[in-house]
Amino acid sequence: MVLLFIFSLSYWLISIYHAKTRVIADFGGEYKEGSVGQPAHINPVLALSNDIDSDLSQIIYNGLLKYDKQGKLIPDLAESYEISDDKTTYTFHLRKNVTWHDGTPFTAGDVLFTFNLISDPTYKSPLRSNWQGVTADSPDNYTIVFKTTPYVGFLNNATFGILPKHLWESIKPDNFSLTSLNLEPIGTGPFKYSSVQKDSRGNILSYKLVANPNYYAGKPYLSRITFNFYTDEKSAIDAYVRKEIMGISSLSTGNITLIKNQKNSVIYELPIPRYFAVFINQVKSLPLADNQVRQALNYATNRDELIKTVLNGEGTPIYSPILSGMIGYSPDLGRVSFDIEKAKQILDDAGWKISDSGIREKNGKQLEINLVTTDWDEFSKSAEVLKNQWGKIGIKVNVNDYSVSDIQQNYIRPREYEALLFGQSVGADPDPYSFWHSSQQKDPGLNLALFGDSTTDKLIEDGRVEFDAQKRTQDYIDFQNALVKELPAIFLYSPKYIYPVNKSLQGIDIQNLVSPSKRFSEIEKWYITTKRIWK
């Protein structure tokens, strides 16, 4: 009887306590995330071409501005800013309570220094194209002034991560990508570098960060973040199932079913301005230099089958690089219906005839395409589906998939491919300059199809400086019409960003994602540990 009374009293007291209190975030806990690939340059000046580098740079560094959960720009290291009436002068007023992870105060000199690095071609920053024609000055330690020709997307560019001048100013251009600061960075962000674990061959197995107690926006709730790196997505999924990690940086939509059955999992399926395409290097392939071959490939591409087979239906077919919801988007622009008979007829009319082997030939030259892509599951599966689809019209497709680092170093940078299946993240503004302007055809530019001439360049340039939405829309429609006519790439689909995490990780409130790394833009609010307080 006494035990029953004690139990009843305890239950009553606990019930009252829960009724009179509420759960809030508390400090502590470690989040472990798995990624496919390797970090190379955790340096915002170089990180754009590697998703892992971009992820880590987002957590370790800050920009003048950043994106909130809605994908809208908000102040970061800049407390406020003003824009001149003629849209040529941007004045940023910096926060005065920011220090680098080593305790050194952050000032406008750091911003000016990083801007100069990005602008200098000897440092080979993929961000350089965004800052051509821009000048910067710092009238005092907490003010930075940019002068530019009018450019619609200027504020989006002000999200670039800022480097500490006092550590980087002695690094020469030849050593810029080689210095240990690329793997042991010092930033201003909510988390700072702690340690790295490598295997006997120098491959990075894990990368550890700890909370920055002096973060200007307040100490993060999480105490530690660890990134584990895997050679392929299957290994990352296996680690997630074993609870070795609590999240996967990016999951192929085709593998959602492998995660959905896991208890205590939350799968964020987020819209993101990103697309996949086969980028064609006409210089490297005589058959692909034939416009009619490219047209036939376009008609022979069954995008709906790709989306169903590879993405489990979670994607949108696309026909140009301007995506739905962006200025200049037109649902019918470039759209073609899957028509295998029309594709065959185009090749027949162009003189590409079926040989005894079943492969088309013309003037003794076999219609053969070497398609390279990364060894990530989604890319590999897409490549195999395309090989099968294009094989049905008599085209031989050789698929070769490589690691992300191999693709970047040995194929993308030197442009050593005939056809490249790859993805591009457009960002918050549809400005196609970085991906389609002719000045970006060589590394570190991102024009993977080596597209562009004076006409399309002018349309892109005009669109960048046109603040009238109707006129800018027309510039981008005209640009897309020219691109569709040339067909330098076979546009495939726009997938969602799939981010699975354990339910114990809370505070994630992303609604619109500008790029994969921007999921961390408010990571200081994420938490695992909780406590109860009185209501």
C-alpha positions in Angstrom: 0.0 0.0 0.0 2.8 2.4 0.9 4.6 1.6 -2.4 1.4 2.3 -4.3 1.0 5.6 -2.5 4.6 6.6 -3.3 4.1 5.6 -7.0 0.9 7.5 -7.3 2.4 10.6 -5.6 5.5 10.5 -7.9 3.3 10.1 -11.0 1.1 13.1 -9.8 4.2 15.3 -9.2 5.8 14.4 -12.5 2.5 15.1 -14.3 2.3 18.5 -12.6 5.9 19.2 -13.5 5.3 18.4 -17.1 2.1 20.4 -17.2 3.8 23.5 -15.7 7.1 23.3 -17.7 8.1 23.3 -21.3 11.1 21.8 -23.3 13.7 24.1 -24.7 17.1 23.6 -26.4 20.1 23.1 -24.2 23.8 23.2 -24.8 25.7 19.9 -25.6 25.6 16.9 -27.9 27.4 15.9 -31.0 26.0 15.7 -34.5 27.7 13.3 -36.9 27.1 13.5 -40.6 28.3 11.3 -43.5 29.4 12.7 -46.9 30.6 11.0 -50.1 34.0 12.3 -51.2 36.8 14.2 -49.6 37.5 17.8 -48.4 40.3 19.5 -50.3 40.0 23.3 -49.9 38.0 24.4 -46.9 38.4 27.9 -48.2 35.5 30.0 -49.4 37.6 31.5 -52.2 38.1 28.0 -53.7 35.3 25.9 -52.3 32.5 26.4 -54.9 33.5 23.4 -57.1 33.4 20.8 -54.2 30.2 20.3 -52.1 32.1 19.1 -49.1 34.4 22.1 -49.1 31.3 24.3 -49.5 29.6 22.6 -46.5 32.5 23.0 -44.2 33.2 26.6 -45.4 29.6 27.5 -44.6 30.0 26.4 -41.0 33.4 27.8 -40.4 33.2 31.1 -42.3 30.8 34.0 -42.6 29.9 36.4 -45.3 28.6 40.0 -45.2 25.1 38.6 -45.9 23.6 35.1 -45.6 20.4 33.3 -46.5 17.7 32.6 -43.9 15.4 29.5 -43.8 13.2 31.1 -46.5 16.2 31.6 -48.8 16.0 35.3 -48.3 19.1 37.5 -47.8 19.7 38.8 -44.2 22.7 40.5 -42.6 25.6 38.4 -41.3 28.9 40.0 -40.6 27.4 43.2 -42.0 25.1 44.8 -39.5 23.4 46.9 -42.2 23.9 48.2 -45.7 22.8 51.0 -48.0 22.4 51.1 -51.8 22.8 54.3 -53.8 19.9 55.4 -55.9 21.7 54.6 -59.1 22.5 51.1 -57.9 26.3 51.6 -58.3 27.4 52.0 -54.7 26.9 49.4 -51.9 28.0 50.5 -48.4 28.2 47.8 -45.7 28.5 48.6 -42.0 30.2 45.7 -40.2 29.5 44.3 -36.7 32.1 45.3 -34.1 31.7 42.3 -31.8 33.2 39.7 -34.2 36.5 37.9 -33.6 38.3 35.2 -35.6 38.6 31.8 -34.0 42.1 32.7 -32.9 40.8 35.8 -31.0 41.9 38.4 -33.5 39.3 41.1 -34.2 37.5 41.0 -37.5 37.6 44.2 -39.5 36.9 45.7 -43.0 40.5 44.9 -43.9 39.6 41.2 -43.9 36.8 41.9 -46.3 38.9 44.0 -48.6 41.7 41.4 -48.5 39.4 38.5 -49.5 37.7 40.6 -52.2 41.2 41.3 -53.7 42.1 37.6 -53.6 38.8 36.7 -55.5 39.4 39.4 -58.0 43.0 38.4 -58.7 43.1 35.8 -61.6 46.3 34.3 -60.2 44.3 32.8 -57.3 41.9 31.1 -59.7 38.8 31.6 -57.6 35.6 30.3 -59.3 33.9 33.4 -57.7 36.0 35.8 -59.8 33.4 36.2 -62.5 31.0 37.7 -60.0 33.3 40.5 -59.1 34.8 41.7 -62.4 34.4 45.4 -62.8 33.8 45.9 -59.1 36.1 48.1 -56.9 36.2 48.1 -53.1 37.4 50.5 -50.4 37.3 50.6 -46.6 37.1 54.2 -45.3 37.4 52.8 -41.7 37.7 49.5 -39.9 34.0 48.8 -39.9 32.8 50.1 -43.3 33.3 48.5 -46.7 32.2 50.3 -49.9 31.8 48.5 -53.3 31.4 50.4 -56.5 30.1 48.7 -59.6 28.0 49.0 -62.7 24.4 48.3 -61.9 24.0 44.5 -61.4 20.8 42.9 -60.2 22.4 40.0 -58.4 25.0 42.0 -56.5 23.7 41.3 -53.0 23.6 37.6 -53.6 27.3 37.7 -54.3 27.9 39.4 -50.9 27.5 36.0 -49.2 31.1 35.0 -50.0 33.0 33.7 -47.0 35.7 36.0 -45.7 39.3 35.0 -44.9 41.4 36.4 -42.1 44.0 38.7 -43.6 46.5 38.3 -40.8 46.9 34.6 -41.6 46.6 34.5 -45.4 48.4 37.7 -46.5 51.8 35.9 -46.4 50.6 33.1 -48.7 51.7 33.5 -52.3 49.5 32.5 -55.2 51.5 29.4 -56.0 50.9 28.1 -52.4 47.4 29.3 -52.0 45.7 25.9 -52.7 48.5 24.0 -50.9 48.8 25.7 -47.5 47.6 23.7 -44.4 45.1 26.5 -43.8 42.9 24.9 -46.4 42.4 21.9 -44.0 43.0 23.7 -40.7 41.0 26.9 -41.3 40.4 29.9 -39.0 37.1 31.5 -39.5 34.4 33.6 -37.7 31.6 31.0 -37.9 29.6 29.1 -35.3 32.0 26.1 -35.3 35.8 25.9 -35.5 38.3 23.4 -36.6 39.3 20.8 -34.0 41.0 17.8 -35.6 41.2 15.6 -38.7 41.7 11.8 -38.9 43.5 10.3 -41.9 44.3 6.7 -43.0 47.8 5.5 -43.9 47.4 6.7 -47.5 46.4 10.2 -46.5 42.7 9.9 -47.1 40.6 11.9 -44.7 38.3 9.7 -42.7 36.7 12.2 -40.4 36.8 16.0 -39.7 35.9 17.4 -36.3 34.5 20.8 -35.4 33.8 22.3 -32.0 31.4 25.1 -31.0 32.8 28.6 -31.1 31.9 30.0 -27.7 32.6 33.6 -28.9 30.3 33.4 -32.0 28.8 36.8 -32.5 25.2 35.5 -32.7 25.6 33.5 -29.5 27.2 30.1 -28.6 25.8 27.3 -30.7 23.7 24.6 -28.9 25.7 21.7 -30.4 29.1 21.1 -28.7 30.6 19.2 -31.6 30.1 18.3 -35.2 31.9 15.4 -36.9 31.9 14.7 -40.6 32.7 11.2 -41.7 33.7 10.6 -45.3 32.8 7.6 -47.5 33.8 6.4 -50.9 30.2 5.8 -52.1 26.6 6.4 -51.1 26.0 2.8 -50.1 28.7 3.0 -47.5 27.2 6.2 -46.1 23.7 4.6 -46.0 25.2 1.5 -44.2 26.8 3.8 -41.7 23.5 5.6 -41.1 21.7 2.3 -40.6 24.3 1.2 -38.1 23.9 4.6 -36.3 27.5 5.4 -36.9 26.3 8.8 -38.3 23.1 10.8 -37.6 22.7 12.3 -41.1 23.8 12.0 -44.7 24.8 15.2 -46.5 22.9 14.4 -49.7 20.9 11.3 -50.5 20.0 10.2 -54.0 16.2 10.1 -54.4 16.4 6.6 -55.6 17.7 5.5 -52.2 15.0 7.1 -50.1 13.3 3.8 -49.5 16.5 2.5 -47.9 16.1 5.2 -45.2 12.4 5.5 -44.8 12.1 2.3 -42.9 14.6 3.4 -40.3 13.0 4.4 -37.0 13.8 7.8 -35.7 14.6 9.3 -39.1 13.4 12.5 -40.6 13.8 13.0 -44.4 13.9 16.6 -45.5 12.9 16.9 -49.2 13.8 20.4 -50.1 13.3 22.4 -53.4 16.6 23.6 -54.7 17.7 25.5 -57.8 19.8 22.7 -59.3 19.7 20.7 -62.5 21.4 17.7 -64.1 22.5 17.7 -67.7 24.8 16.1 -70.2 27.3 18.8 -71.1 28.8 18.3 -74.6 32.4 19.3 -75.5 32.1 19.5 -79.3 35.8 20.1 -79.7 36.5 16.6 -78.4 34.0 14.6 -80.5 33.3 14.8 -84.2 29.9 13.1 -84.0 28.8 15.4 -81.1 29.8 18.5 -83.1 27.0 17.5 -85.5 24.0 19.6 -84.5 21.6 16.9 -85.8 23.2 14.3 -83.6 22.6 16.5 -80.6 19.0 17.1 -81.7 18.5 13.3 -82.0 19.9 12.8 -78.5 17.4 15.3 -77.2 14.4 13.6 -78.8 15.7 10.1 -77.7 16.0 11.2 -74.0 13.0 9.9 -72.0 13.1 12.3 -69.1 10.1 10.8 -67.4 11.7 7.4 -67.4 14.9 8.9 -65.9 12.9 10.5 -63.1 10.8 7.4 -62.4 13.8 5.0 -62.5 16.5 7.1 -60.9 14.5 9.5 -58.7 11.5 7.4 -57.7 9.4 10.1 -59.4 10.8 12.9 -57.2 12.0 15.3 -59.9 11.0 17.7 -62.7 12.0 17.3 -66.3 13.8 20.4 -67.7 14.8 21.7 -71.1 16.9 24.7 -70.3 19.0 26.1 -67.4 16.3 28.6 -66.2 14.2 26.7 -63.7 10.6 27.0 -62.6 10.0 30.0 -60.4 12.9 32.0 -61.8 12.7 35.2 -63.8 12.9 34.2 -67.5 11.3 30.8 -67.0 8.9 29.6 -69.7 7.4 26.1 -69.4 7.3 25.5 -73.2 10.8 26.9 -74.1 13.0 24.2 -75.5 10.4 21.5 -74.6 10.4 18.4 -76.8 8.4 15.3 -76.5 10.2 12.0 -76.2 10.0 10.7 -79.8 12.4 7.8 -80.6 11.2 7.5 -84.3 11.8 11.2 -84.9 15.3 10.8 -83.4 16.0 7.9 -85.8 14.7 9.9 -88.8 17.0 12.9 -87.9 20.0 10.6 -87.9 18.9 8.9 -91.1 18.5 12.3 -92.9 21.9 13.4 -91.6 23.6 10.3 -93.2 24.2 8.3 -90.0 23.1 4.9 -91.1 22.7 1.7 -89.1 25.6 -0.7 -89.8 25.6 -4.5 -89.5 26.8 -4.1 -85.9 23.6 -2.1 -85.1 25.7 1.0 -84.5 25.2 4.0 -86.8 28.1 5.1 -89.1 28.9 7.9 -91.4 31.9 8.2 -93.7 33.4 5.2 -91.9 33.1 6.9 -88.5 31.1 5.1 -85.9 28.5 7.1 -83.8 30.1 6.5 -80.5 30.0 8.7 -77.4 32.2 8.5 -74.3 30.1 9.7 -71.4 31.9 10.5 -68.1 30.3 11.2 -64.7 30.9 10.8 -61.0 30.5 7.5 -59.2 27.6 8.8 -57.1 24.6 6.5 -57.3 22.3 9.0 -58.9 24.8 9.9 -61.6 25.8 6.4 -62.4 22.2 5.2 -62.6 21.3 8.2 -64.9 24.2 7.4 -67.1 23.1 3.8 -67.5 19.6 4.8 -68.4 20.8 7.2 -71.0 23.1 4.6 -72.4 20.1 2.3 -72.9 17.9 5.0 -74.3 20.4 6.3 -76.8 21.4 2.8 -77.7 17.9 2.3 -79.1 18.6 4.8 -81.9 21.9 3.1 -82.8 24.3 5.2 -80.7 27.1 3.4 -78.8 27.6 5.0 -75.4 30.6 4.1 -73.2 30.0 5.1 -69.6 32.9 5.8 -67.3 32.3 7.0 -63.7 35.0 8.4 -61.4 35.3 9.8 -58.0 34.4 13.5 -57.5 38.0 14.5 -57.0 39.1 12.6 -60.1 36.3 14.2 -62.2 37.2 17.7 -61.0 40.9 17.4 -61.4 41.3 15.3 -64.5 38.2 16.0 -66.6 36.3 19.1 -65.6 39.3 21.5 -65.0 41.1 20.6 -68.3 37.8 20.0 -70.1 38.9 16.5 -71.1 35.6 14.9 -71.9 33.3 14.4 -74.9 30.1 14.3 -72.8 29.9 15.0 -69.1 26.9 14.1 -66.9 27.0 16.6 -64.1 24.9 18.9 -61.9 24.9 22.6 -61.5 23.5 24.7 -58.6 22.1 27.9 -60.0 21.7 29.9 -56.8 19.2 32.4 -55.7 19.4 34.5 -58.9 19.1 32.9 -62.3 22.0 34.9 -63.7 23.6 32.4 -66.2 26.9 34.2 -66.5 29.1 31.7 -64.5 27.7 28.7 -66.4 27.1 30.0 -70.0 29.1 33.1 -70.7 32.0 32.4 -73.2 34.5 34.0 -70.8 33.9 31.1 -68.4 34.9 28.3 -70.8 38.2 27.7 -69.1 39.0 26.7 -65.6 38.1 28.0 -63.0 35.0 29.0 -65.1 32.0 26.7 -65.0 30.9 26.8 -68.6 31.1 23.0 -69.0 29.6 23.0 -72.5 32.1 25.6 -73.8 29.1 27.6 -75.1 28.7 31.2 -76.1 29.3 33.9 -78.7 29.0 37.6 -78.8 25.2 37.4 -79.2 24.5 35.2 -76.2 27.2 36.9 -74.2 25.4 40.3 -74.7 22.1 38.9 -73.7 23.6 37.5 -70.5 25.4 40.8 -69.8 22.2 42.8 -70.4 20.2 40.6 -68.1 22.7 41.1 -65.3 22.2 44.9 -65.3 18.5 45.1 -66.2 16.4 46.0 -63.1 13.2 46.1 -65.1 11.7 42.6 -64.6 9.9 42.5 -67.9 13.0 43.5 -69.9 15.2 41.1 -68.0 12.7 38.3 -68.6 12.9 38.9 -72.3 16.8 38.9 -72.3 16.7 35.5 -70.6 14.1 34.2 -73.0 16.2 35.3 -76.0 19.3 33.7 -74.4 17.5 30.4 -73.9 16.1 30.4 -77.5 19.7 30.8 -78.7 20.9 28.0 -76.4 18.1 25.6 -77.3 18.9 26.2 -81.0 22.6 25.4 -80.4 21.8 22.6 -77.9 25.2 22.5 -76.2 23.8 20.3 -73.4 21.0 17.7 -73.0 19.0 19.0 -70.0 17.6 16.2 -68.0 15.9 17.0 -64.7 15.8 19.1 -61.5 15.8 16.9 -58.4 14.9 17.8 -54.8 17.6 17.9 -52.2 17.2 14.9 -49.9 18.6 15.3 -46.4 18.0 12.5 -43.9 18.8 13.0 -40.3 18.0 11.4 -36.9 15.0 12.7 -35.1 17.2 13.6 -32.1 18.6 16.5 -34.1 16.2 19.3 -33.7 15.9 23.0 -34.7 16.2 22.4 -38.5 13.7 24.7 -40.1 14.8 25.0 -43.7 12.0 25.8 -46.2 13.8 27.0 -49.3 17.4 26.0 -50.1 19.5 28.2 -52.3 22.4 25.6 -52.5 23.2 22.4 -50.5 25.7 24.1 -48.2 23.1 26.7 -47.2 21.3 24.1 -45.1 23.9 25.1 -42.4 23.2 28.8 -42.6 21.4 28.7 -39.2 23.2 25.7 -37.7 23.8 27.5 -34.4 20.1 26.9 -33.7 20.3 23.1 -34.2 20.3 21.1 -31.0 20.2 17.6 -29.5 20.2 18.2 -25.7 17.1 19.7 -24.1 15.9 20.9 -20.7 12.6 21.9 -19.1 11.8 25.4 -17.8 8.8 26.8 -16.0 6.1 28.2 -18.3 
